[in-house]
Each structure stands twice: as C-alpha cells, then as structure tokens.
Amino acid sequence: MPFQRALDPTKRIPLAELHSHLGGAVDSAILWTLAHQQGIKLPTKNYWEFDRMVTISTDRKKLEGVTALDKEKYHWTELIQSSPLAMEPTVHETIGGAYRANHVVVHEIRYNPMKRNRGGERDLDHIILSSIRGMEQATLEYEEVRAGIILLLDRTFPFKLNEIIYQKTLKYQHRGVVGIDIAGPQHPDFRMQEYADLFQDAKRHGLGVTIHTGEEGDLSEMKFVVEKIQPQRIGHGFLAAHDRALLRSLVEQGIVLELCPTSNLNIGTIASVSKLKKMYRALYEARVELTINTDGPEMYGTTLWKEFNFLRENGVFTEEELSELRSNAMKATFVPANGSVGLI
C-alpha cells in the first residue's frame, strides 16, 4: 500500500503529534472569531489579510527580519488566546481537528501560560484550567484520543517567572499537564546551567522533559543539555548531525528528537530540502530516535499527513523508515497509555 494511502485518515492509521505550539495550531477562522468575540482591535478588518498575519508561507525564509516576523505573528495568536474564554475552544478544536483530519490519536500541545495572561491581568490558574477543560472535552468527544499539555518556560523570562510556570506544571500534573519545556530565541542573559536543577526535579516528579535546543547557534548548549540534564526528548536538535560525539550520546541515552520539517524550512533554520535531507539522514543513520511533527500546523500550513508525505516524496525517508518514525512517536509520548491524565 502506498504510504500516502496508508496515511489517509479514512484508513484509520493512528498518528502521534508530540511537538505542536498552541500559538501555531489554531485555524485562522477560529482565531478571527475569538478575536471579535473578545473585542480585540485587529490591525485589519479583512479576514484574508488577517490570515496572512498569523501564518508563515513557504517563501517566508526569503524575507528579512525573520525573528521580528515570528514575534509579530505569535504576538497576535497569543493575544487572541489570552483569556479563559479563548483557551478552552482553541485546545478543544486543535485536538478535535487533528483527529478528524489526520487521525491523530496521541496529541501533546505546548504553550506558555504567561504569554496568555496579558502581563498579569488574567489569572494563570484560570488560563491553565481552561486549556485543561478544552483537552478533557475533546478526549470525551473522541474516545480514541489521548492528550496532554506541556507548559513552556521561556529564554527571555527571568528565572523567577519560569519557576512560577514550573510550579504550575507540578500543581496540574494530576489534571493532564504531562511535561515541561523551555523555548524562545537565544538571549544574552539566559544560561541553561541555571535550569539544570529545575529539570532534574521535574524528572523526579515524573514529568516529561523536552527542551528546545540544537536548532540555532553552536552546539554548546545542546551538549550541556544532553550531558547534564538528560531530557527524555529534545525539540528540533537537528544540528547534532554535525557532531559525531553528540550523536553517540543521544543514542546512548535514548534521547528522542522532535523534528519539524516544514517549520524548519519555512523559517529558514534549514536552508534547503537537500540540506534537510543530509542532516535528517545523518541523524537516522547514527540510530538517533526520531519523530516527525508539525510545530504548529495552521501557522505553517501543514499537517502530519503532509509532513510524512513530503519526506517520502523528497527521498528523505522510505515508507518503511517513516513507519518506524511514526512508531517512535507513539512510544515517546508523555501521555499515559491508559488515557489523558486529567480523565484518570
């Protein structure tokens, strides 16, 4: 059976999405309606202009000011999601939509609650609980789906704020918050070393730990993460393909990489399909455990189905290898095998 047909959701092939940012996962039409329901003043009254505001096209890497453009797009998606009114339907629709369109039966969604409380105006607990209710509603409607929430720390935040987010992760661990992550661009005041104890504590409490690293800059931070923190997974991490010793460490420790092909190409962290193929093949041939993800399907105009078929059509992986990667994601999820934590 051709892999494209095998991934047809009508064929009931189950998929797992492990790396999806809520800020990039919500359909533009839903964001448009939520913005108007909350009375948010948008810079345009034209829906199609708004759609371009919150999505990233394939020619986007040709643009200048990439980081600023990213920040502006996420500014609007996070602002619109910054209320309990918005968080519940965004999570609910994201999980339900992925199941209906791509048969995603294991779904982890990650977001930073402090980027959704409007600078302290909204209560963090209300934001988090609303996302949990949206997740629980979706898993009640679609009984085949297991889901979990990963809370994000941010490199641009001082340690004190990130520590508050971590405490919220512990507080809602029994309600479906399954892991912790840190993301955001490199920042001169950020030191990963300051977070080693926090991540080790998270592992001791049974939380999943995944860390954005090895996507930009040099590999010093990723080497520290692999050696001293030893997370279960790493977000992106494809630059490890350039370091044989680091590849061996990833394999020895069983650290799983969350690859996001379309996202990497659209934002220009990988310059071309040929370079992507070279790095992904190096990772695979070194026997690093890989998973395929969207990073945010709506913002990047993709789906898991599209990601797998893109990789197959461009000769990055064979059908058999892609089946292996799909299986890796099922095994690497932080969501318990018996269902969403919040419903246990």
N, C-alpha and C positions, 0 to 999 in steps of 0.2 A: 504493500500500500504506500503510495507517495506520502512523504512527510507532511505535505500541505494538507492532504485529505485527512491524515491522522490527527492534525491539529484543528480540524474543523470542529467547532463546538458541538455540532449536531452528532458527531461521532462519539461524544462523551469521553474524550481523552482528558483526564484531570491535569491541571497545571497549578503551580505554586508561584506566587509573587512575593518575593522577600524584600525587595528594595523599591518602595514607592513613596514619594513625599506627597503628603496630602495637598500641599500648595500647588502641585502639578498634576493632581489626579482627578480633579473635578471638571466635568464638562462645562464649557463656556456658557452654555444656555442656563445651566443651574446657577452658576456664579452671577450671571446677569440678573436673573430673577431675585436671588437672595440680596443683591446689592440694592435693588429697588424696594424690596420688602423692608429693608432696614433704613431706607432713606439716605443711602450713601451717595454723595455727589461724585459722579464719574466725570472724567475729562471729555467724554463724548456721549452723545445721545444716539449714536448709530451703532447697532449691535455688531456689525461686521468689523468696524473699527475696534470695538471692544475686544472682539475675538482675537484680532491681531495683537492687541495689547497684552494678552495673557497666554499666548502660545509662541513657540520658537520654531521657525521654519528651517528647512534643510539648508538654505543659503545663509543662515544666520552667522555661521563662522566667518563669512566674508566681511562682516560688519566690524567697525571699530568700536571700542568701548564695550567689550563683551561683558566684563564684570558689572559695569554700571547697568547694562541692559538686563542682565539676570536679576539684579537687585530691584529694578523698577517693576519687572513682571511679577516677581514674588511679593513685592510691596502690595500690589492690588489683590492678588489671590489671598494673601494672608489677612489683609484688611477686611475683605468681604467675609472671611471665615471667622472674624474676631468677635463672636458672640455665641452664647449657648443656642440661640435661635438658629444660627447657621451651622454650627458644628454637627449637630445631630443629623440633619439631612445630608450634609456633604459626606460624612462617613458612611451613612446608610446607602446612599446612591453609588458611591465608589465601589463598595463591596458587591452590591447587587448587580451593578452594571458589568463589572468584571466577570461575574459568574455567568450572567446571561450571554455576554458576547464571546467570552473566551474559555468558559468552563473553569475559571479559577476557583478552586475549592479550598486552597490554603492561602490566606491573604494577610500579610502584615502591612500595616500602614504606619508611617512615622511622621511626626510633626513636633514642632517646638511650641508648647503652650504659652510661653511668654511672648511669642511673636503674634499671639492672638488675644491678648488681654488689654490691648490699646494702652500700653505704657502703665499698667496697673489699674486702669479704670474698671476692668472686668476681673472678677474673681477667678483665680487659676483653677480652683476646685470645680467651679461651675463649667468652665471650658472643658476640662478633662472628663467630667462626668457626662457631659452632653455627647462627647465623642464615644464614650463607652455605651451610652444608650443607643446611639446610631449603629454601633457594631452589633450589639445584642439584638436589636430589631432585625438587622439583616440576617443574622445567623438563625433567628427564629423563622424568618420567611423562607430561607433557603437552607434546609436541614443538612444538606451535604457539605455546607461551607464551614470551615474552621477559620477563625480570625483572631488577630491580636494587635495590640498597639505598642509601638516603640516611641518613647519620648526622647526628643533630641536636645542635647546641650549644644552650645554654640561657641565657636572660637573667638568671636568678637565680644562675648559676655565676660565680665569678671567672674572669678571662681565662686564668689558668694551667690550670684544669681544661678549659676549652673548647679550649685549644690542644692538650692531650693528645688529645682526641677528634679534632681535625683531623689530628694526626699518624697516628692510627689509620686515618683515611679515606685518607690517602696510602699507608699500608702495605698496605691491602687493596683498592686501586684495581684491581689486576690480577685480583682474585677476585670482582668483582661489586659493589663499593661504587662507585656511579656519581656520587654528589653529596654536597653539604654544605648544611645549612640551620641557621637559628637560630630558636628558638621560645620560648614561655613568656610570661607576663604582663609588662607593663611593670614595671620595677624602678628605684628611685631611684638605685642605684649603676651602672646599665647605661648605656653610651654606645656607640652603633653606630659612632661615629667610630673607636673603638679597634680595630674589626674590619675596617676597610677594606683594610688591607694583607693580612690573612689571606685574605679572599675574593678579592682580586686574585691572590694566589699560587695559590689553588685553581684559578682560571680558567687561569692559566699552565700548570698541571699537567694540564689537560684535564678537570678535574672539572666537573660541572654545579653551578651555584649557584642556589639558590632561597631566599628569605628571607621569613619571616612578618612582614608589616608592612601598614599601611593597613587594619587590622581594628578598631582601637580607638584612642581618644585623638585627638590632632591629626595633621596630615599632615607635620609637620616631619621625622620620621624617614623616612617613605616618600620624601619629596623628596630627602633625603640619599642614600638607597639608590639611587634612580634616577639621580641625577646623578653620584655618586662611585664607587659600586660597580658599577652597571650589570649586575645579575644577568640570567641568561637568563630566569628566571621569578620571580614573587612569589606567595607563599601568601596567598590571600584578596585583599587590596588593593582591595576594592570602594569604600572611601571616596574613592578617586581620582575617582569620579564627580562629586564636588563641586568639583573644581578643573580648569578647562579647560587651564591651562598644563601641569599634571601629566599630563593625558590626552594632550596633544600629545607630551610627552616619552616616554611609554610607547610610543606609536605609532612615533615616530621611531627609537627604539632597538630596536623589535621585542620588547619585554619581554612575556612571556605571563603572564596572571593565572590562578591556580588557584582557581576558585570552588567553594564547597561549600554549596549552598543549604540543605539540611535542617539541617546543623550550625549555620549562621548563625542560622536561625530558632529552633532548639531551645535554643541557649544565650543567645539574646536579643541578639546583636550586631546583628542586623537585627530590628526590632520587629514587622514585619508583612509579609505577602505583597505588599501594594501598594507598600510602601517598597522591598522587594527588587526588584520589577519595575521601579520607577522607576530605581534605581541600575544594575541589570543592563542595561536598555535604553540608558541614557546611556553606559555603557562600550561596548556593542556599536555604537551609532550613531556614536561617536567613532572607531570602527575599531580599538579595542584588541583584541588577540588573546586570546580567552577559551577556557578549558577547564572542563569540569564534572567534579566529583569528589565523593567521599563524606566525606572527612576521617577516617572510621573507621566502616565500615558497621554493624558489630554494636552498637557503643555508641549510635549514633544511629538504629538501626532502619531502615536504608535500604540500597539497592543502587544501582549506576549506572543500572540499568534504571528504578528508581523515580525517581531524580533527573531523568532526561530526560523521563519522562512527567509528572512534577509540573510541570516548566517548561512543557511543551506544554499541559497541561490548564488551567493558570492564565494562559495567554496571554502568558507572558514571552517565549518564542521560538516561531517557527513550526517546522514539521518540517524545512524546508529549512535554516533557521538552525541548528537543532540538529545536523543532519548536518555542517554546516560546523564547529561546535564539536567534534564528535567527531573530525573530520579534524585539527583543530588539535592535539588531544592526541597523536595518532599522530606528528605532525611534531615536537612539542615535547619528546618524551621524551628522557631522558638515556641510555636503554638503547641500545646499538649496534644497528644494523639487522640485523646477522648473528648476533644472539643475546645471551644473558646473558654478561657479561664473564667470569664465573668458569668458563664452559664453553668458552671460545675456546682 
